[in-house]
Amino acid sequence: MALPKPRSQIIQPTETVALRALFRDGYGQPADLDAFPQITIVQPTGNVALGPTSAGVYKADTGLYGYDLTIQYQPDVGVWTDLWQGTLSGIPINGSFNFVVYTTDMPAINSDGYVHLGDDPGFNYSQEATININYLLKALRARLKSSGKVRSKDQYGNQVFIDCDIYSTDQLVTFLADSLTLFNEIPHFTNFTFDDTDIIRQFLNIIVQGATLLALSSQALIERGREFQITDNGVNFNPPTVSELLNTQFSTELTNHMEKLKMIKASMKPSAIGLGGIRALGASPQWMKLRHLRSRRLY
């Protein structure tokens, strides 16, 4: 088993990082706390991955406490934060530290000034677009029941609540961006963006519905690999699988979504493109109308 790595190094998936916190008294000397401190670990997305808890915290030296954290196989990439809370002679003491987690898909820091394959492009939205996206995120989280907390107990038996969001903010924003792209493509092309506040507010339902369908389809693929059959004394029990429920809901909603999308876009048809704006001299009026009739457009 590999030794834990210090927080000063880059931590990769499945590796263990040794989180240390040194507490000092008023004279700057290391001093033991009244009891073992509590640690809270926060992911780059802001979700709480652990704690606050004292379970697993150990004393390495006078005033020096540690916690060994093993990173999961598919972690959130970025800067993680470990928060420490304790009391020294009855006085609360808090501390905050950071460490970096990255996967092999994340390239090294670019020193040549060029963009490399695999770089995270990030989201470069204006303030107006960010406000509108937050407006959509609130509705999307409520639709998916994505935000939640789970009740647990710490080492002392106290009840604590830990965040357990289903989708990260980056995932939800990606679903919304894909849904807006779909809105712009079907059945004819438009160029709406998140900066168009009137469009976002008026068609919030259809954009959030499209993002919901993308979220359901992605989660159905993950849940499919977790399901199994229950067998007891030769009797097989096949409960309704989560992936099938998600897939059924996705298929039903998809038909409704596409019909609503076509009806909405049919009321905002753009002007004719190409031959629709050219009048051929000597051509029959019936021939000129043929192109618009075939595309079900009025001229």
BALO-732314 format. One record per atom (N, C-alpha, C): x, y, z; residue in three letters. Coordinates in pm, whole numbers, plus 32768, in hexadecimal, padded with zeros to 4 digits. Layout:
// BALO-732314
XYZALA/...
This chain:
// BALO-732314
80547F888000MET/800080008000MET/8057807C8000MET/803880DA7FA6ALA/808881537F9AALA/807381AD8014ALA/80DD81F48038LEU/80D5824F80A9LEU/808282CA8084LEU/803F830580E6PRO/7FF3837F80CAPRO/804F83EF8098PRO/801C8441803CLYS/806984AF8006LYS/8049852F8053LYS/80AA85888063PRO/808F860780A6PRO/803786618050PRO/7FF586C08090ARG/7F9A87178047ARG/7FE387717FE3ARG/806687807FF1SER/80B287D57F96SER/80C087997F0CSER/80A587167EFCGLN/80B086D47E7BGLN/802686CB7E38GLN/802986B27DB4ILE/7FAD869E7D69ILE/7F7786137D89ILE/7EF7860C7DADILE/7EB8858D7DD2ILE/7E6685597D5DILE/7E7984D97D3DGLN/7E30849C7CCFGLN/7DC7843B7D06GLN/7D6784107CB2PRO/7CFF83B37CDFPRO/7D3A83357D1CPRO/7CF883027D85THR/7D1A828A7DD2THR/7D94829F7E2BTHR/7DD483147E27GLU/7E45832E7E80GLU/7E1383647F05GLU/7E69835C7F6ATHR/7E47838A7FF1THR/7E9C84038013THR/7E5A846A8046VAL/7EA084E4806DVAL/7E9C84EF8105VAL/7F1085128140ALA/7F1B852381D0ALA/7F0185B581F1ALA/7E8D85D1822BLEU/7E6786588250LEU/7E95867282DFLEU/7EE786D882F3ARG/7F1C86F78376ARG/7EF58784839EARG/7EDE879A841FALA/7EBE881D8455ALA/7F08882D84DAALA/7F56889884E4LEU/7FA488B3855CLEU/7F64892785A8LEU/7F43890F8626PHE/7F048975867BPHE/7F6C89AB86DEPHE/7F6A8A2F86F1ARG/7FC98A72874BARG/7F7E8AC387B4ARG/7FC38AD88823ASP/7F878B29888DASP/7FA58BBD8876ASP/7F868C1188D9GLY/7F998C9F88CAGLY/802A8CC988C0GLY/80888C7188E6TYR/81178C8E88DETYR/81568C57885DTYR/81038C1D8808GLY/81358BE7878BGLY/81708B5C8797GLY/815C8B1A8808GLN/81918A95881DGLN/81268A2C87FFGLN/814A89B987C4PRO/80E9894E87ADPRO/80A68924882FPRO/80218915882BALA/7FD688F388A5ALA/7F6588958881ALA/7F50883288D9ASP/7EE287D488C4ASP/7E5D881888E0ASP/7DF987F28892LEU/7D73882888A5LEU/7D2D87E28919LEU/7CBC881B8940ASP/7C6F87DF89ADASP/7C3A87558985ASP/7C1E87428904ALA/7BEE86C288CFALA/7C1886BA883DALA/7C0586478800PHE/7C2A86388775PHE/7BD9869B8720PHE/7C1986DE86C1PRO/7BD1873F866FPRO/7B7586FA860APRO/7B18874785D4GLN/7AC18718856AGLN/7AF5874984E4GLN/7AE586F6847EILE/7B12871983F8ILE/7A9B87178399ILE/7A998777833FTHR/7A33877F82D4THR/7A7D878D8250THR/7A5C873781F0ILE/7A9F873A816DILE/7A3A87678104ILE/7A5F87D180BBVAL/7A06880D8059VAL/7A4187FA7FCDVAL/79ED87CC7F6FGLN/7A1887B77EE6GLN/7A22883C7E9CGLN/7A63883E7E26PRO/7A6C88BB7DD9PRO/79E588F57DB3PRO/797E88A17DA7THR/78F988D17D83THR/78B189127DF8THR/78E989087E71GLY/78A8893E7EE6GLY/785C88D77F36GLY/7850885D7F02ASN/780B87F27F4BASN/786587BC7FBAASN/7825879A802AVAL/78708762809CVAL/788386CD8086VAL/790086A2807BALA/791E86158064ALA/792785C780E6ALA/7947860C8154LEU/795685C781D5LEU/7946862C8245LEU/790685FC82B1GLY/79038649832CGLY/789286AB8339GLY/789B86F983A5PRO/790986FC8406PRO/790986818460PRO/797F86468474THR/798B85CD84C2THR/7A1785C384FETHR/7A208579856DSER/7AA1855C85ABSER/7ACC84CC8591SER/7A73847F854FALA/7A9483F48531ALA/7B0783EE84CEALA/7B6D83A184F0GLY/7BE083938499GLY/7C4F83F784B3GLY/7C34845C8505VAL/7C9B84C08527VAL/7CFB8482858DVAL/7D7C84938578TYR/7DDF845C85D3TYR/7E4384C985FCTYR/7E8884B0866BLYS/7EEC850D869DLYS/7F7684DC8674LYS/7FBE852F8628ALA/8043850A85F8ALA/80B1853D8652ALA/809985AE8696ASP/80FE85E886EEASP/80B7864F8746ASP/810286938799THR/80C686F987EETHR/808787678799THR/8004877587A3GLY/7FBC87DA8757GLY/7FA987BA86C5GLY/7FE087498696LEU/7FD887248609LEU/7F7486B285F7LEU/7F0C86CC85AATYR/7EA486688590TYR/7E9D864C84FATYR/7E7385D384DBGLY/7E7085AC844FGLY/7DF5855C842BGLY/7DDE855583A9TYR/7D7085038373TYR/7D9B84D482E9TYR/7D92845282D0ASP/7DB78418824FASP/7D39840781FAASP/7D37844E8188LEU/7CC2844C812FLEU/7CE7840480AELEU/7C99839E808BTHR/7CAD8356800ETHR/7C4D83907FA5THR/7C8383BC7F36ILE/7C3483F87ECBILE/7BEF838A7E7CILE/7B7083A17E5AGLN/7B25833E7E10GLN/7B5683327D80GLN/7B1E82D37D37TYR/7B4F82B47CB0TYR/7B3183257C4ETYR/7ABC83657C5AGLN/7A9783D37C02GLN/7A79844F7C55GLN/7ADE84947C83PRO/7AC885067CDCPRO/7AAD85867C8EPRO/7A7F85EB7CD6ASP/7A7786717C9EASP/7B0486AA7C96ASP/7B2686DA7C21VAL/7BAD870D7C0CVAL/7BB5879E7C36VAL/7C2187C27C7CGLY/7C34884C7CA4GLY/7C6D88577D31GLY/7C5588CB7D6EVAL/7C8A88E87DF3VAL/7C2488BE7E5DVAL/7C4B88627EB3TRP/7BF988347F22TRP/7C2188837F9FTRP/7BC6888B7FFDTHR/7BDE88D58079THR/7BC1887B80F1THR/7C1C88788152ASP/7C02883281D0ASP/7BFE88998241ASP/7B8E889B8286LEU/7B7588F882F3LEU/7B8488AF8378LEU/7BCB88ED83D7TRP/7BE288B1845ATRP/7BA4890984C5TRP/7B6488CA8526GLN/7B2489108596GLN/7B4888C98618GLN/7B718917867AGLY/7B9288DF86FCGLY/7B8C894A8768GLY/7BA9892287E3THR/7BAA89828853THR/7C2B897088A1THR/7C6689E088C7LEU/7CE089E28916LEU/7CC68A368992LEU/7CC589F48A06SER/7CA58A368A86SER/7C1D8A7B8A7ESER/7BC08A378A3BGLY/7B398A6B8A2FGLY/7B258AD389C2GLY/7B8E8AF7897AILE/7B858B5C8910ILE/7B7E8B158889ILE/7B168B338837PRO/7B0B8AF387B2PRO/7B7E8B1B8757PRO/7BB38ABA870EILE/7C1F8AD186AEILE/7BF78A92862AILE/7C048ADF85BEASN/7BE18AAE853AASN/7C598ABA84DDASN/7C5E8A61847BGLY/7CCA8A648418GLY/7C978A358391GLY/7CCF8A6B8325SER/7CA68A46829ESER/7D218A2E8249SER/7D2489BC8202PHE/7D95899781AEPHE/7D6189628128PHE/7DBB895580C5ASN/7D94892A803FASN/7DF188BE800CASN/7DBE886F7FAEPHE/7E0F88107F62PHE/7DCE87FF7EDAPHE/7E1D87D37E78VAL/7DF087CD7DECVAL/7DE0873D7DC1VAL/7D6F87217D80VAL/7D53869C7D47VAL/7D4486AA7CB1VAL/7D8686527C65TYR/7D7686557BD4TYR/7D7E85C77B9FTYR/7D4985B37B26THR/7D4D85307AE5THR/7DB385367A73THR/7DCC84C27A37THR/7E2C84BD79C9THR/7DF98505794ETHR/7D74851D7945ASP/7D3D856678D3ASP/7D5885FB78DDASP/7D7F86287952MET/7D9A86B77965MET/7E2D86D17947MET/7E4B872678E4PRO/7ED6873B78BEPRO/7F22878B7925PRO/7FA3878E7916ALA/7FF787DC7970ALA/7FE288717955ALA/801888C479ADILE/80098954799DILE/8050897F791DILE/800889CB78C9ASN/804189F7784BASN/80A48A697863ASN/811D8A557838SER/81838ABC7848SER/81A58B0177C4SER/81708ACE7753ASP/81908B0976D2ASP/81248B6A76A1ASP/80B68B7976EDGLY/804F8BD876C6GLY/7FEC8BA47661GLY/7FF68B257638TYR/7F9C8AEB75D6TYR/7F368A907619TYR/7EC48A7F75D8VAL/7E5D8A237608VAL/7E7F899875D8VAL/7E7A89367632HIS/7E9D88AD7611HIS/7E2188547613HIS/7E2A87E375CFLEU/7DBC878475CELEU/7DA28753765CLEU/7D2487507681GLY/7CFF87237706GLY/7CEF8792776BGLY/7D14880E7747ASP/7D02887F77A3ASP/7C6D889577BDASP/7C4D88B77838ASP/7BC488D6785BASP/7BA38964782AASP/7B47897177C9PRO/7B2989F87795PRO/7AE08A5077F9PRO/7A9D8A10785CGLY/7A538A5E78BEGLY/79D88AA07881GLY/79978AF378D0PHE/79228B3D78A2PHE/79448BD278A6PHE/79388C137834ASN/79598CA0782BASN/78DA8CEF780CASN/78818CF7786FTYR/78038D3C785ETYR/78098DC87899TYR/77BC8E24785ESER/77B38EAB7894SER/77628EAA7916SER/77628F1D795AGLN/77158F2779D6GLN/76808F1579BCGLN/76518F4D794FGLU/75C38F3E792DGLU/75A18EAC7913GLU/75FA8E6678C9ALA/75E38DD978ADALA/75EC8D85792CALA/76498DA77985THR/76578D5C7A02THR/75DB8D6A7A58THR/75A18DE17A5CILE/75268DF67AA9ILE/74B58DA07A70ILE/74AA8D9C79ECASN/74418D4C79ADASN/74598CB779C1ASN/74D88C8C79BFILE/74F78BFF79D5ILE/74D38BD87A64ILE/74F28C2E7AC5ASN/74CD8C127B50ASN/74368C077B5FASN/73EE8C587B13TYR/735C8C527B12TYR/732D8BC97AE0TYR/736E8B977A75LEU/734C8B147A40LEU/73798AA47A9ELEU/73EE8AB67ADELEU/74218A4F7B39LEU/73C28A387BADLEU/73898AA27BE1LYS/732B8A937C51LYS/72B48A3C7C28LYS/727E8A567BB1ALA/720D8A067B82ALA/723789777B61ALA/72B089657B29LEU/72DE88DF7B03LEU/72F9888A7B7FLEU/733788C47BE5ARG/735088787C61ARG/72CD884D7CA1ARG/726A88A67C9FALA/71E888827CD8ALA/71A588157C87ALA/71B388197C03ARG/717687B57BACARG/71B5872C7BC0ARG/723987297BD3LEU/728186AA7BE1LEU/728C867C7C71LEU/726486D07CD1LYS/727D86B27D5ELYS/731186947D72LYS/736586E57D33SER/73F486CA7D32SER/743786EC7DB6SER/740887547DF9SER/744787807E75SER/740887397EECSER/745B870C7F46GLY/742686C97FBCGLY/749286B48025GLY/746986848096LYS/74C486668104LYS/74A285DD813DLYS/750585998170VAL/74F2851881AFVAL/751685248242VAL/74C884E58296ARG/74E084EB8325ARG/7541847D834EARG/75A384A3839DSER/7608844483CBSER/762C8465845CSER/768684178494LYS/76B3842D851DLYS/774984328520LYS/777E848D8573ASP/780D84968581ASP/783E843685ECASP/78BC84438613GLN/78F983E78671GLN/78B583EA86FAGLN/787B845C871BTYR/783E846C879FTYR/77A78451879FTYR/77748421872EGLY/76E784028726GLY/768E84788704GLY/76CA84EB86E9ASN/767B856086C4ASN/764D85558633ASN/75D385838619GLN/759E857F8591GLN/75D885F38541GLN/760B85D384CAVAL/76408637846FVAL/75FF862183E7VAL/75F8868B8399PHE/75BD86848313PHE/762986A382ACPHE/7635864A824CILE/769C865581E6ILE/7659866C815FILE/768E86CB8110ASP/765986E4808AASP/766E866A8032ASP/760986477FE4CYS/761385D47F89CYS/75CD85F77F06CYS/75FC865D7EC2ASP/75C286847E41ASP/75D886157DDAASP/757586017D85ILE/757F859A7D1DILE/75D785CA7CAAILE/75C286457C7FTYR/760D867E7C10TYR/765E86F77C40TYR/76D687067C0CSER/7727877C7C2DSER/76F687F47BDDSER/7725886A7C04THR/76FD88E47BBDTHR/772D88E17B2CTHR/77A888B27B14ASP/77DB88AA7A8CASP/7785884F7A35ASP/775887E07A6CGLN/770487857A1FGLN/767E87C679FDGLN/764188097A5FLEU/75BF88487A46LEU/75CA88B779DFLEU/7634890879E7VAL/764789737985VAL/765C893878FAVAL/76A488C878F1THR/76B988867870THR/763488567837THR/75DE881D788BPHE/755A87F1785DPHE/750988687829PHE/750E88D77870LEU/74C4894E7845LEU/74F9898477C1LEU/757E898577B0ALA/75B889B47732ALA/7590895A76BEALA/759088D776D4ASP/75658879766CASP/74D1888D764BASP/748088A676B1SER/73F188BB769ASER/73D78939764ASER/742189A47667LEU/74118A20761ALEU/743F8A0C758ALEU/74A889BD7576THR/74D5899E74EETHR/7468895274A2THR/742988F374E4LEU/73BB88A874A7LEU/734789067485LEU/732C896574DDPHE/72C389C774C5PHE/72E28A1B7449PHE/73618A377431ASN/738A8A8873BEASN/738F8A3A733BASN/738C89B57343GLU/739D896372CBGLU/731B892A7294GLU/72B5891C72E5ILE/723B88D672BBILE/71C5893672C0ILE/717089377258PRO/718488F671D5PRO/71D2894B7173PRO/71EF89C97193HIS/72458A1C7140HIS/72A48A69719AHIS/730D8AA07160PHE/737A8ADA71AEPHE/73588B6571E1PHE/737A8B7C7260THR/73768C00729ETHR/73F98C1472E9THR/740C8C8A731FASN/748C8CAA7360ASN/74778CE573EBASN/741F8CAA743APHE/74088CDA74C2PHE/747C8CAF751CPHE/749E8D02757CTHR/75088CE475DDTHR/74D28CFB7669THR/75248CDA76CDPHE/74FC8CF37757PHE/74F68D877779PHE/752B8DDC7720ASP/75228E6C7737ASP/74988EA47715ASP/74488E5776CBASP/73C28E8476A5ASP/73618E6B7719ASP/735B8ECA7774THR/730D8EB977EETHR/727A8E9E77D1THR/72408EE77773ASP/71B18ED67754ASP/71948E487723ASP/71EC8E1376CEILE/71D98D8B7699ILE/71E98D257709ILE/724E8D36775DILE/72678CD677C9ILE/71F18CD2782AILE/71BE8D47784DARG/71508D4C78AEARG/70CE8D177871ARG/70B68D3777F1GLN/70388D0D77B4GLN/70358C777798GLN/70A88C41776EPHE/70AC8BB37748PHE/70FC8B6177ACPHE/70F58B87782ALEU/713B8B3E7894LEU/710F8AAD7899LEU/708E8A94788CASN/705A8A0C7899ASN/709589AE7831ASN/709989DA77B3ILE/70C889817749ILE/715E896A7754ILE/71AB89D0777EILE/723C89C0778DILE/725C89657803ILE/721689787872VAL/722B892378E7VAL/71FF889478CBVAL/719388857880GLN/716587FE785EGLN/71CD87B57809GLN/720987FA77A8GLY/727187BB7757GLY/72EA879377AAGLY/731287EA7808ALA/738387C9785FALA/7361875478BAALA/72E4874C78E6THR/72B886DC793BTHR/72C3865878F0THR/729C86577871LEU/72A485DD7821LEU/733585B07810LEU/7390860D77FALEU/741D85EA77EELEU/745285B17871LEU/742785EB78E2ALA/745385BA7964ALA/741D852D797EALA/739F8515795DLEU/736484907972LEU/73A98427791ELEU/73C5844778A0SER/740483E47848SER/749283C37876SER/74DC842878A5SER/7564840E78D4SER/756483BB7953SER/750783D879AEGLN/7501838E7A2CGLN/74D182FF7A15GLN/747C82EA79AFALA/744A82637992ALA/74BC8207796AALA/751F823C7921LEU/759281EA78F8LEU/75E481C07972LEU/75F3821C79D3ILE/764181FC7A4BILE/75F881967AA1ILE/757581AA7AB4GLU/752881507B0AGLU/751E80C47AD0GLU/752580B97A4BARG/751880357A0CARG/75887FD77A39ARG/75FD800D7A50GLY/766D7FB87A79GLY/766C7F947B0BGLY/760F7FCD7B5BARG/760D7FB27BEBARG/75A17F4D7C11ARG/754D7F267BB3GLU/74D77ED77BD7GLU/74F67E427BD2GLU/74AB7DF87C20PHE/74C27D697C2CPHE/743F7D237C4EPHE/743E7C9F7C47GLN/73C97C4E7C69GLN/73D87C177CF7GLN/73687C0E7D39ILE/73657BD87DC2ILE/73347B497DBDILE/73837AEA7DF1THR/735F7A5C7DEFTHR/735F7A287E7DTHR/72F379E27EA5ASP/72E979AB7F2BASP/72A779217F24ASP/72F678B97F43ASN/72C2782F7F41ASN/7284780B7EBBASN/72C878347E4FGLY/7298780F7DCBGLY/722A78677D95GLY/71FB78CB7DE2VAL/719279257DB4VAL/71D279A77D86VAL/71B979CB7D09ASN/71F17A467CD1ASN/718F7AB97CE3ASN/71C37B297D10PHE/71727BA17D1FPHE/71B37C107CCFPHE/716B7C447C6DASN/719E7CAD7C16ASN/71527D2F7C31ASN/71847D837C8BPRO/71417E027CA5PRO/714F7E5F7C2DPRO/70F77EC07C1FPRO/71057F207BB1PRO/718A7F697BBFPRO/71DB7F627B57THR/725F7F9E7B5CTHR/725780357B4CTHR/72B480797B8CVAL/72B6810B7B84VAL/72CD81387AF5VAL/732680F27AADSER/7343811B7A23SER/72C7810F79CBSER/727580A779E1GLU/71FC80997991GLU/7198810879B0GLU/718D812B7A31LEU/713281997A56LEU/7160821C7A18LEU/71E382367A1ELEU/721782B079E3LEU/720582B0794CLEU/721C823C790EASN/720F8234787CASN/717E82467851ASN/7120820E789DTHR/7092821F787DTHR/706982B17888THR/709582F178F2GLN/7075837F7903GLN/70B583D37895GLN/713183B07871PHE/717783FA7808PHE/712E83EC7783PHE/71078371775FSER/70C4835A76DESER/703E83A376D7SER/6FF383A07745THR/6F7083E37747THR/6F7E847A773BTHR/6FDA84B17788GLU/6FEE85427787GLU/702B85727704GLU/707C851D76C2LEU/70BE85487647LEU/705A856875DALEU/6FF4851375CATHR/6F8E852D7565THR/6F4785B07580THR/6F2285C575FEASN/6EE086417623ASN/6F3B86BA760DASN/6FB986AA762DHIS/70188719761EHIS/70288740758CHIS/703686DE7533MET/704B86FC74A6MET/6FD1873E7468MET/6F598714748EGLU/6EE087527459GLU/6ED487E27488GLU/6EEE87FB7507LYS/6EE98884753ALYS/6F5288DB74F7LYS/6FC888A274E2LEU/703488EF74A4LEU/701189187416LEU/6FD888BC73CALYS/6FB388DB7340LYS/6F438942733ALYS/6EE389397394MET/6E76899A7394MET/6EA78A2673BBMET/6F048A2C741BILE/6F3A8AAE7443ILE/6F8B8AEC73D2ILE/6FE28A9D7394LYS/70368AD4732BLYS/6FE78AF272ACLYS/6F768AAF7299ALA/6F248ACB7222ALA/6EEB8B587225ALA/6EDF8B93729BSER/6EA88C1972A9SER/6F128C85729ASER/6F908C607286MET/6FFB8CC37277MET/70548CA07202MET/70168C82718DLYS/70628C5B7118LYS/70B38CD070E3LYS/71308CB870C1PRO/71828D237086PRO/715C8D3B6FF5PRO/71918DA46FBBSER/71758DC26F2FSER/71B28D586ED5SER/717D8D4F6E5BALA/71AB8CEA6DFDALA/723E8CFF6DDAALA/72838C926DBFILE/73118C956DA0ILE/73268C656D11ILE/73828CA16CC8GLY/73A48C726C43GLY/73418CA46BDBGLY/73078C466B8FLEU/72AD8C6A6B23LEU/72308CB16B53LEU/72118CA56BD4GLY/71998CE66C06GLY/71A08D7D6BFDGLY/72168DB66BF5GLY/72238E476BECGLY/72418E786B60GLY/723C8E1F6AFCILE/725C8E456A71ILE/71E28E2B6A1AILE/71C08E8969C6ARG/71508E7A6969ARG/71898E6368DEARG/716F8DED68A8ALA/719E8DCD6821ALA/71418E0C67BAALA/71788E606762LEU/71288EA566FFLEU/70EB8E3F669ELEU/706C8E506683GLY/70298DF86625GLY/6FFA8D756661GLY/70188D5B66E1ALA/6FF08CDD671FALA/6F5D8CE36748ALA/6F1F8C6F6748SER/6E938C696770SER/6E848C816805SER/6E1E8CCE6832PRO/6E098CE368C2PRO/6DF38C61690DPRO/6DB48C0068CEGLN/6D9D8B806910GLN/6E218B376929GLN/6E7E8B4568CATRP/6F028B0568DCTRP/6F4E8B47694FTRP/6F3E8BCC695DMET/6F848C1269C7MET/6F4E8BED6A50MET/6ECC8BCF6A59LYS/6E928BA86AD9LYS/6EB48B196B01LYS/6EE18ACB6A9FLEU/6EF58A3C6AB9LEU/6F5C8A266B28LEU/6FC98A746B26ARG/70328A606B89ARG/6FFD8A796C16ARG/6FAE8AE16C28HIS/6F7A8B016CACHIS/6F108A9C6CD9HIS/6EC28A6A6C7DLEU/6E5C8A086CA1LEU/6E9B89866CCDLEU/6F09895F6C8DARG/6F4C88E26CB2ARG/6F8988E96D3EARG/6FB9895D6D62SER/6FF0896D6DE8SER/6F8A899C6E4CSER/6F0A899F6E21ARG/6E9B89C56E77ARG/6EAF8A516EB2ARG/6EDE8AAC6E5BARG/6EF28B356E84ARG/6E968B916E35ARG/6E698BF96E77LEU/6E1B8C606E33LEU/6E798CD16E07LEU/6E5E8D0A6D94TYR/6EB78D736D62TYR/6E6D8DF86D64TYR/
